[in-house]
Amino acid sequence: MATKLAPAPNPEGSLSRYLQEIRKFPMLEPQEEYMLAKRWKEHEDSEAAHKMVTSHLRLVAKIAMGYRGYGLPIGEVISEGNVGLMQAVKRFEPEKGFRLATYAMWWIRASIQEYILRSWSLVKMGTTAAQKKLFFNLRKVKGQIQAIEDGDLRHEQVAEIADRLGVTEDEVISMNRRMAGPDNSLNAPLRQDSESGEWQDWLVDEAPDQESELGDSEEMNLRREMLATAMQSLNEREMHILTERRLKDEPATLEELSQEYGISRERVRQIEVRAFEKLQKAMKNAMREQADARKEALETQ
C-alpha cells in the first residue's frame, strides 16, 4: 500500500489565520521540486510529498477563491482543492519537464467543481458537460451582458447566453430559474396545516442506485486520470498555450501569447493546433488501452 501523504493545514478554522499560515511554506525552486518528486515517486518519501503539497497550498487557495459565488463555506472548498492537490502530487511525473503547479491546477479545479456539483441543492441538475459549463459560467456571462436584474431573462439575453455557452435556450431558462430561486427546506410543510405533510414526502427518488453511482464515479475518475496523463504528453509551452487558449473561461488572444513568448501570432496558433492534436491522440490511445484492458479482463473471467 502506498504511503499516505502527510496532511496539510486545516482551513476549517479562521480563514485569515489559515492564509497566514500557508504563506510560511516556502516556494520550491525547479530543481528542488524535481528532486522531491523523484524521492516520492521512487521511494514514497512522505516528507518529500508533504513539502510539495504545502508549497502549493497558496495555489489551491487562489483557485478556490474563484468559486466563492456558490454559497458554500470557502474552508470546505479549499479542503476539496487540497484533496485534488494531493492526488496531483501522487501522480506527478517530474520527467515530463513541466512544473507541478501546471499539472496540479487540473486536479484542484476538478475536485472543487465535483464538490460544488455534489453539494448544490438543485433538484436533478443536469450532468452533461454542456450543462456543467452552463452552471459554472451563467453568473459570469450574465454579468458580462449586464443581465443583473432578478427574475427571468429577456429573450435576447437567453439567446446570447445559449450561443456563448453552447446550450439550448430552454436549458438557460431552466438553470437561471433554479439558481435564482430560494433554497427552500425540504422539511417545509406543503400548506399551513400540519397534516398536509412536508415537501420531501412528495419527492420522487430519481437518484441512481448505488451500483450506478459507483460506476459513474469510477468512470469520471478514470477519464480525469486519462486527461491528466494525456496533458503530460505536451511540453510546458504547449500546455500553457493550450490552457490559455482553450481551457480558460476568458481565453488569451494570439497577440497576448505572441508577446509573452516573443513569437508571431501564427506561430502561437500552430503550437495551439499541434498541442490539441497531440492531446486528442494521447486521449484516444489511453481510451483504446483501457478498452483493451477491460476486454482482456472479461475474457479471463
C-alpha positions as CSV (number, residue, x, y, z in Angstrom):
1,M,0.0,0.0,0.0
2,A,1.3,3.4,-0.9
3,T,2.4,5.8,1.8
4,K,-0.3,8.4,2.6
5,L,0.6,12.0,2.0
6,A,1.1,14.0,5.2
7,P,-2.0,16.2,5.9
8,A,-1.9,19.9,5.1
9,P,-3.1,22.6,7.5
10,N,-6.8,22.6,8.1
11,P,-8.7,25.6,6.6
12,E,-11.9,24.9,8.6
13,G,-11.0,27.4,11.3
14,S,-10.2,31.1,10.8
15,L,-9.7,31.7,7.1
16,S,-7.4,34.6,7.6
17,R,-5.3,32.6,10.0
18,Y,-5.1,29.7,7.6
19,L,-4.0,32.0,4.8
20,Q,-1.3,33.5,7.0
21,E,-0.1,30.0,7.9
22,I,0.2,28.7,4.4
23,R,2.3,31.8,3.4
24,K,5.0,30.5,5.8
25,F,5.7,27.5,3.5
26,P,8.5,28.3,1.0
27,M,8.0,28.1,-2.7
28,L,10.2,25.4,-4.4
29,E,12.9,26.0,-6.9
30,P,12.5,23.9,-10.1
31,Q,15.4,21.6,-9.2
32,E,14.3,21.2,-5.6
33,E,10.8,20.3,-6.8
34,Y,12.2,17.8,-9.3
35,M,14.3,16.0,-6.6
36,L,11.4,15.9,-4.1
37,A,9.1,14.5,-6.8
38,K,11.7,11.8,-7.6
39,R,12.0,10.9,-3.9
40,W,8.2,10.5,-3.7
41,K,7.9,8.5,-6.9
42,E,10.8,6.2,-6.3
43,H,10.8,5.8,-2.5
44,E,7.4,7.0,-1.4
45,D,9.1,9.5,0.8
46,S,6.2,11.1,2.7
47,E,8.3,14.1,3.8
48,A,9.1,14.9,0.2
49,A,5.4,14.7,-0.7
50,H,4.5,16.9,2.3
51,K,6.9,19.6,1.1
52,M,5.4,19.5,-2.4
53,V,1.8,19.8,-1.0
54,T,2.5,22.6,1.5
55,S,4.4,24.6,-1.1
56,H,1.3,24.7,-3.3
57,L,-1.4,25.4,-0.7
58,R,-1.4,29.0,-1.8
59,L,-2.3,27.9,-5.4
60,V,-5.2,25.9,-4.0
61,A,-6.5,28.9,-2.0
62,K,-6.2,31.2,-5.1
63,I,-8.2,28.8,-7.3
64,A,-10.7,28.2,-4.5
65,M,-11.4,31.9,-4.1
66,G,-12.8,31.9,-7.7
67,Y,-15.6,29.7,-6.5
68,R,-17.0,31.9,-3.7
69,G,-20.3,32.6,-5.5
70,Y,-21.9,29.2,-4.9
71,G,-23.0,29.7,-1.3
72,L,-20.6,27.1,0.2
73,P,-18.2,27.5,3.0
74,I,-14.9,28.7,1.5
75,G,-13.0,26.5,4.0
76,E,-14.7,23.4,2.6
77,V,-14.0,24.5,-1.0
78,I,-10.3,24.9,-0.1
79,S,-10.3,21.5,1.6
80,E,-11.6,19.9,-1.5
81,G,-9.0,21.7,-3.6
82,N,-6.3,20.3,-1.2
83,V,-7.6,16.8,-1.9
84,G,-7.1,17.4,-5.7
85,L,-3.6,18.8,-5.0
86,M,-2.7,15.6,-3.1
87,Q,-4.0,13.5,-5.9
88,A,-1.8,15.5,-8.3
89,V,1.3,15.0,-6.2
90,K,0.7,11.3,-6.2
91,R,0.5,11.1,-9.9
92,F,3.1,13.8,-10.9
93,E,5.8,12.7,-13.2
94,P,8.8,15.1,-13.0
95,E,10.5,13.7,-16.1
96,K,7.8,15.3,-18.3
97,G,9.6,18.6,-17.9
98,F,7.0,20.9,-16.5
99,R,6.2,22.3,-13.1
100,L,3.9,20.7,-10.6
101,A,1.7,23.8,-10.4
102,T,0.8,23.5,-14.1
103,Y,-0.2,19.9,-13.7
104,A,-1.9,20.3,-10.3
105,M,-4.3,23.0,-11.3
106,W,-6.3,20.4,-13.3
107,W,-6.8,18.2,-10.3
108,I,-7.6,21.1,-8.0
109,R,-10.3,22.6,-10.2
110,A,-11.8,19.2,-10.9
111,S,-12.0,18.3,-7.2
112,I,-13.6,21.7,-6.3
113,Q,-16.1,21.5,-9.2
114,E,-17.2,18.0,-8.3
115,Y,-17.7,19.1,-4.7
116,I,-19.8,22.0,-5.7
117,L,-21.9,19.8,-8.0
118,R,-22.4,17.3,-5.2
119,S,-23.3,20.0,-2.6
120,W,-25.6,22.4,-4.5
121,S,-29.2,21.6,-3.6
122,L,-30.6,21.8,-7.1
123,V,-33.3,19.3,-8.0
124,K,-31.9,16.9,-10.7
125,M,-29.4,19.4,-12.0
126,G,-28.0,18.4,-15.4
127,T,-24.8,16.4,-15.5
128,T,-23.7,16.7,-19.2
129,A,-20.5,18.6,-19.9
130,A,-22.5,21.5,-21.5
131,Q,-24.9,21.8,-18.5
132,K,-21.9,21.8,-16.1
133,K,-20.3,24.6,-18.2
134,L,-23.6,26.5,-18.0
135,F,-23.8,26.0,-14.2
136,F,-20.3,27.3,-13.6
137,N,-20.4,30.2,-16.1
138,L,-24.0,31.5,-16.0
139,R,-23.4,34.1,-13.4
140,K,-20.3,35.5,-15.2
141,V,-21.9,35.7,-18.6
142,K,-25.0,37.4,-17.1
143,G,-22.6,40.0,-15.6
144,Q,-20.9,40.5,-19.0
145,I,-24.1,41.2,-20.8
146,Q,-25.4,43.2,-17.8
147,A,-28.3,40.9,-17.1
148,I,-28.2,41.5,-13.4
149,E,-31.8,42.0,-12.5
150,D,-33.7,39.3,-10.7
151,G,-36.3,37.2,-12.3
152,D,-36.5,35.7,-15.8
153,L,-34.1,36.8,-18.5
154,R,-35.2,38.6,-21.6
155,H,-35.4,36.6,-24.8
156,E,-32.4,38.3,-26.4
157,Q,-30.4,37.7,-23.2
158,V,-31.3,34.0,-23.2
159,A,-30.4,33.7,-26.9
160,E,-27.0,35.3,-26.3
161,I,-26.1,33.2,-23.3
162,A,-27.2,30.0,-25.1
163,D,-25.0,30.9,-28.1
164,R,-22.0,31.7,-25.9
165,L,-22.1,28.6,-23.8
166,G,-23.3,26.1,-26.5
167,V,-26.6,25.0,-24.8
168,T,-30.2,25.4,-25.7
169,E,-32.3,28.4,-24.7
170,D,-34.6,26.1,-22.6
171,E,-31.5,25.0,-20.6
172,V,-30.5,28.6,-19.9
173,I,-34.0,29.5,-18.7
174,S,-34.3,26.4,-16.5
175,M,-30.8,26.8,-14.9
176,N,-31.4,30.5,-14.3
177,R,-34.6,29.8,-12.5
178,R,-33.0,27.1,-10.4
179,M,-30.1,29.3,-9.4
180,A,-32.2,32.4,-8.8
181,G,-34.8,30.6,-6.7
182,P,-34.7,30.3,-2.9
183,D,-33.1,27.2,-1.5
184,N,-36.2,26.0,0.3
185,S,-36.1,23.5,3.1
186,L,-37.5,20.1,2.2
187,N,-38.9,20.0,5.7
188,A,-41.2,22.9,4.9
189,P,-44.9,22.0,5.0
190,L,-46.9,21.9,1.8
191,R,-49.6,24.0,3.4
192,Q,-50.1,25.8,6.6
193,D,-52.0,22.9,8.2
194,S,-49.6,20.4,9.7
195,E,-51.4,17.4,8.4
196,S,-50.6,18.1,4.8
197,G,-47.1,16.7,5.1
198,E,-43.7,18.0,4.0
199,W,-42.2,18.7,0.6
200,Q,-39.8,15.8,1.0
201,D,-42.8,13.4,1.4
202,W,-43.8,14.1,-2.2
203,L,-40.4,14.0,-3.9
204,V,-39.8,11.1,-6.3
205,D,-36.4,9.5,-5.7
206,E,-34.8,9.8,-9.2
207,A,-31.3,9.1,-7.9
208,P,-29.5,6.2,-9.5
209,D,-28.9,3.1,-7.4
210,Q,-25.6,2.6,-5.5
211,E,-24.1,0.5,-8.2
212,S,-24.8,3.1,-10.9
213,E,-23.3,5.9,-8.7
214,L,-20.2,3.9,-8.1
215,G,-19.8,3.1,-11.8
216,D,-20.3,6.8,-12.8
217,S,-17.8,7.9,-10.1
218,E,-15.2,5.4,-11.3
219,E,-15.7,6.4,-14.9
220,M,-15.3,10.1,-14.0
221,N,-12.1,9.4,-12.1
222,L,-10.8,7.3,-14.9
223,R,-11.4,10.0,-17.5
224,R,-9.9,12.6,-15.3
225,E,-6.8,10.5,-14.9
226,M,-6.6,9.9,-18.6
227,L,-6.8,13.6,-19.3
228,A,-4.2,14.4,-16.8
229,T,-1.9,11.7,-18.2
230,A,-2.6,12.9,-21.8
231,M,-1.7,16.5,-20.7
232,Q,1.8,15.2,-19.8
233,S,2.4,14.4,-23.4
234,L,2.7,18.1,-24.0
235,N,5.8,20.2,-23.2
236,E,5.4,23.2,-20.9
237,R,4.9,25.8,-23.6
238,E,2.3,23.7,-25.4
239,M,0.4,23.0,-22.2
240,H,0.4,26.7,-21.3
241,I,-0.8,27.9,-24.7
242,L,-3.5,25.2,-24.9
243,T,-4.7,26.1,-21.4
244,E,-4.7,29.8,-22.1
245,R,-6.4,29.4,-25.5
246,R,-9.0,26.6,-25.0
247,L,-9.4,25.9,-21.3
248,K,-9.9,29.3,-19.8
249,D,-13.3,31.0,-19.4
250,E,-11.8,34.1,-20.9
251,P,-9.2,32.8,-23.5
252,A,-6.0,34.7,-24.1
253,T,-5.6,36.3,-27.5
254,L,-3.0,35.2,-30.0
255,E,-1.4,38.6,-29.7
256,E,-1.1,38.3,-25.9
257,L,0.7,35.0,-26.2
258,S,2.9,36.1,-29.1
259,Q,4.2,38.9,-27.0
260,E,4.7,36.6,-24.0
261,Y,6.8,34.1,-25.9
262,G,8.4,36.6,-28.4
263,I,7.0,34.7,-31.5
264,S,4.4,35.5,-34.2
265,R,0.7,35.1,-33.7
266,E,0.7,32.5,-36.5
267,R,3.4,30.5,-34.6
268,V,1.2,30.6,-31.5
269,R,-1.8,29.3,-33.5
270,Q,0.4,26.5,-34.9
271,I,1.5,25.5,-31.4
272,E,-2.1,25.5,-30.2
273,V,-3.3,23.3,-33.0
274,R,-0.4,20.9,-32.6
275,A,-0.9,20.7,-28.9
276,F,-4.6,20.0,-29.3
277,E,-3.9,17.3,-31.8
278,K,-1.3,15.7,-29.5
279,L,-3.8,15.8,-26.7
280,Q,-6.5,14.1,-28.8
281,K,-4.1,11.4,-29.9
282,A,-3.0,10.7,-26.3
283,M,-6.6,10.5,-25.1
284,K,-7.6,8.2,-27.9
285,N,-4.6,5.9,-27.1
286,A,-5.5,5.9,-23.4
287,M,-9.1,5.1,-24.2
288,R,-8.1,2.3,-26.5
289,E,-5.7,0.8,-23.9
290,Q,-8.4,1.0,-21.3
291,A,-10.9,-0.7,-23.6
292,D,-8.4,-3.5,-24.4
293,A,-7.7,-4.0,-20.7
294,R,-11.4,-4.3,-20.0
295,K,-11.9,-6.8,-22.8
296,E,-9.0,-8.9,-21.5
297,A,-10.4,-8.8,-18.0
298,L,-13.8,-10.0,-19.3
299,E,-12.2,-12.8,-21.3
300,T,-10.3,-14.1,-18.3
301,Q,-13.3,-14.3,-16.1
